[in-house]
Amino acid sequence: MRAAGLRTGREAPMSTAQGLRVADVTVRIRGVTAVRGAALTVPPGTVTGLIGPDGAGKTTLCDVITGLRRPAAGTVHLDDADLTGSAARERARRGIARTFQEPERCRSRTVGESVRDAARRHAAERDHGGRTVRDRWTRRREAQRDAGARVGELLARDGIAEFADRPAREVPPGVARLAGLARALAAEPAVLLLDEPWAGLPDRRARALEVLLRDLAAEGVAVLVAGHDLEPVLGVCDVLHVLHGGRVIAAGPPAEVRADPRVRAAYLGEPGPVTTCRPSAAAGPRRAVRTRTPS
Ligand SMILES: Nc1ncnc2c1ncn2[C@@H]1O[C@H](COP(=O)(O)OP(=O)(O)OP(=O)(O)O)[C@@H](O)[C@H]1O
């Protein structure tokens, strides 16, 4: 089962499923090599962390995984399927969902309506089974009708039920990101990518998000969480990858990665071997590692 006591549109990931695998990905954007030969795996039932300073290439790698950006080289597999050349829509259909660092701001809708629309879209697109055309049509209609009923459940799970009737454009950025998470969960994902989900969240919501991510992993979802703040990602992930200048410079259990001299050099400014792989000048200045917003 995936996504949390929510009805599933796909079979649960089998224990033998390999999850998401990214290999040798290189991305060039307007003369900048944003990602250089990056590789990572996100197995079902785990939270995988992806940290790196601003400009390290985290969002670009998420874009490659979700099909929003074509890499110059490299591959993306989900279980046995090679998704490298497939469109974003096909990847979404196969169960890859994500949140964005800059959440979508719907001008005319409430938070609840935006989540309901996502749930209806998923109900319309997923395979409901059924032996005859009529069976399938009836099941799809029922699922679309039921989608509205899931909105409260999804918002409650994210801890933002009280924002259901607020215009999406008016809620604080952290809440807008959580609304994006509710929309992603509406798709009952097998793989969930979160880009900077803790940004702008007060401590109370940040802790609730950590619990939610662990719960999703326990339900079999392959969770990839990207961020530049070390602590929240360290606290929640089973395996951590560190991107620096577009390269994965360390990967492994969080405690080991944190102690790695290359990571300490990249993050804490300590002298270390990483000084030889700085991002190109076009990457621009990096901000200091931020701490969490107090509640
Ligand atoms: N549209 C673009 N045009 C030019 N350069 C880009 C573009 N998008 C990304 N880049 C460059 O690619 C590199 C990686 O950017 P990316 O946004 O993936 O990093 P990031 O780790 O997600 O950082 P941040 O947390 O600041 O978004 C940076 O050098 C960035 O300047």
The ligand as an SDF file (V2000), in Angstrom:
LIG
                    3D

 31 33  0  0  0  0  0  0  0  0999 V2000
   17.3420   27.8560  -16.1910 N   0  0  0  0  0  0  0  0  0  0  0  0
   18.6310   27.9330  -15.8760 C   0  0  0  0  0  0  0  0  0  0  0  0
   19.4780   28.7120  -16.5770 N   0  0  0  0  0  0  0  0  0  0  0  0
   20.7920   28.7680  -16.2850 C   0  0  0  0  0  0  0  0  0  0  0  0
   21.3740   28.0550  -15.3060 N   0  0  0  0  0  0  0  0  0  0  0  0
   20.5890   27.2700  -14.5750 C   0  0  0  0  0  0  0  0  0  0  0  0
   19.1840   27.1530  -14.8150 C   0  0  0  0  0  0  0  0  0  0  0  0
   18.6840   26.2530  -13.9270 N   0  0  0  0  0  0  0  0  0  0  0  0
   19.7030   25.8660  -13.1590 C   0  0  0  0  0  0  0  0  0  0  0  0
   20.8520   26.4710  -13.5480 N   0  0  0  0  0  0  0  0  0  0  0  0
   22.1670   26.2820  -12.9490 C   0  0  0  0  0  0  0  0  0  0  0  0
   22.3340   24.9090  -12.7070 O   0  0  0  0  0  0  0  0  0  0  0  0
   23.0070   24.7140  -11.4700 C   0  0  0  0  0  0  0  0  0  0  0  0
   22.1830   23.8350  -10.5670 C   0  0  0  0  0  0  0  0  0  0  0  0
   21.0040   24.5360  -10.2100 O   0  0  0  0  0  0  0  0  0  0  0  0
   19.8840   23.8570   -9.3300 P   0  0  0  0  0  0  0  0  0  0  0  0
   18.7410   24.8130   -9.2290 O   0  0  0  0  0  0  0  0  0  0  0  0
   19.6080   22.4980   -9.8400 O   0  0  0  0  0  0  0  0  0  0  0  0
   20.6220   23.7290   -7.9160 O   0  0  0  0  0  0  0  0  0  0  0  0
   19.9950   23.4220   -6.5000 P   0  0  0  0  0  0  0  0  0  0  0  0
   20.9340   22.5240   -5.8080 O   0  0  0  0  0  0  0  0  0  0  0  0
   18.5930   22.9450   -6.6480 O   0  0  0  0  0  0  0  0  0  0  0  0
   20.0320   24.8340   -5.7820 O   0  0  0  0  0  0  0  0  0  0  0  0
   18.8570   25.6980   -5.1560 P   0  0  0  0  0  0  0  0  0  0  0  0
   18.4970   25.0350   -3.8870 O   0  0  0  0  0  0  0  0  0  0  0  0
   19.4500   27.0530   -4.9910 O   0  0  0  0  0  0  0  0  0  0  0  0
   17.7380   25.6740   -6.1780 O   0  0  0  0  0  0  0  0  0  0  0  0
   23.2920   26.0890  -10.9060 C   0  0  0  0  0  0  0  0  0  0  0  0
   24.5910   26.4440  -11.3000 O   0  0  0  0  0  0  0  0  0  0  0  0
   22.2620   26.9520  -11.5950 C   0  0  0  0  0  0  0  0  0  0  0  0
   22.7330   28.2680  -11.7140 O   0  0  0  0  0  0  0  0  0  0  0  0
  1  2  1  0
  2  3  1  0
  2  7  2  0
  3  4  2  0
  4  5  1  0
  5  6  2  0
  6  7  1  0
  6 10  1  0
  7  8  1  0
  8  9  2  0
  9 10  1  0
 10 11  1  0
 11 12  1  0
 11 30  1  0
 12 13  1  0
 13 14  1  0
 13 28  1  0
 14 15  1  0
 15 16  1  0
 16 17  2  0
 16 18  1  0
 16 19  1  0
 19 20  1  0
 20 21  2  0
 20 22  1  0
 20 23  1  0
 23 24  1  0
 24 25  2  0
 24 26  1  0
 24 27  1  0
 28 29  1  0
 28 30  1  0
 30 31  1  0
M  END
$$$$
